[in-house]
């Protein structure tokens, strides 16, 4: 399985994307991916995810930006050494694409900071091989 990991400001983000064949309708140009995210607090202070910004780019190069409060309806606090894990998903109209983003976080003492979500590719078995 492909895992993508990046550490920013003592917070390690790991993402594992999975193509969801059973939820996709390739002949209707609907392709769906799930992704698992682990947020590991490697620092010495409790941190909280306040909001997120995702940039999703489809196989045609069209990028959409999605901003929202928290993650999956929660604003989890993560104590030092702990890992928060959640699963989400995204649909695309193309058989491949990529995602990246930012978590906007704050420490228990009120300091705000951003954590980079590593860019990860969304690949499906329906991607046609590029001919050069």
Secondary structure, 3 states (H helix, E strand, C coil): CCCEEEEECCEEEEEEEEECHHHCEHHHCEEEEEEEEEEEECCCCCEEEEEEEEEEEECCCCEEEEEEECECCECCEECCCCEEEEEEEEEECCCEEEEEEEEEEEECCCCEEEEEEEEEEEECCCCCCCCC
